[in-house]
């Protein structure tokens, strides 16, 4: 699952190639009392967080690592 909060990272567009394996959920964080929150979080199938933005690692790199190659047009 990729949770995107619509921050500066366009996580939904980056993850589009994995839409057949990754559910994309858009939303917003509840009031955090001023604490910083990630722009997006990628949750592995076993429930652990695989990646969170901002991060030095690229989202596409994490998606490839955990979910394989992206779907290309014309393939299914």
N, C-alpha and C positions, 0 to 999 in steps of 0.2 A: 504494500500500500504506500502510495506517495501522498502525503498530506501537504498541500500547498496553501499558504496564507496570503498569497498575492503580494508578497514583498517585492524587492528589487529584482529577484531572480525569477525568470519565467520558467519555473520548474515544469509546469504542465506542457509547454511546448517542447522542452528538452526530453520529456519522458514519452512523448507521443509514439515513438517507435516501439515502445514496450507495452502499449495499451492492451495487447492480447494477453499479457502476463501480470501487469501491474495495474491495480485499481488506483485511479487518481481521484482524490477527494479535495475539493476546494473549500476553504472556510476561513475562520478568523479565530484567534486565541481569545479566550475570555479575559476579563480584567485581571491583569497580572500584578497590579499594584506597583507598576513602574519597572518590573523586572524585564530584562531583554528576552526576546523569544526568537526562535529560528524562523526564517522565511519559508522553509520546507523541511520535511522529515521523511526519509525513506525507511520503511519498516520491513525487515526481512520476513519471509514466510514463518519463521519460528518465533516471531514476536519481538525480536531484538532490533534496536535501531542500527541500521547499516550506515546511515549518512545523515547529516543535518547541515543546513545552510545557516549562516555562512560557514564555509569549510575551505581548507586549502585543497582538498581533493575535489575533483570535478564530479558532478552528478552523473554525467554519462559514463564515467569510469566506474562508479559504484553500480550503476544499472547493469553494465556489461559484466562486472564481477559476479553479481548475484543472480542475474536473470538472463545471461547470454547475450547474443547479438540481437540488435533491433530488427524488427520486421521491416522488410523492404517492400516497396510497392510491387504488386504482382505476385508476391510469395504468400503462401498460406499452407 
